[in-house]
């Protein structure tokens, strides 16, 4: 085996950003419905491990499977592409694909909302109707995070901030 083929074998395959995005939207919708990966898998005739791979973008979701998922999760297929990275960004060289979120200040929001904590926090916050209370919660969370509340809300947090 040549050095080049060994180097190629060692490179970890990076999921396509659109596959990751679509998978995160599947996860977000599944969590909103309170459905487990196992239940979704049963409805689709799959194992929960296969559902996991779809949600992480490790495996691409084919058109017929996406149609089946959309029926099961009661959303149109277009739901899974709303806010997806642009085709040009996703089709670019590997270096640009690794940072595809950089061209969208909101991709980290979708990543956060696809977690159980992000979804529960968002749903609870949305049930608060008093704007003054909402503002105080934002101030509290900002203070706990150690950032200036007058800071730039469009700034994308770095990886250390997201990990906590």
Buried (B, 14 or more C-beta within 10 A) or exposed (E): EEEEEEEEEEEEEEBBBBBBBBBBBBBBBBBBBEBEBEBBBBBBEBEBEBBBBBBBBBBBBEEEBBEBBBEBBEBEBEBBEEEBBEEEBBEBEEEBBEEBBEBBEEBBBBBBBBBEEBBEBBEEEEEEEEEEEEEEBEEEEBEEEEBEEEEEEEEBEEEEEEEE
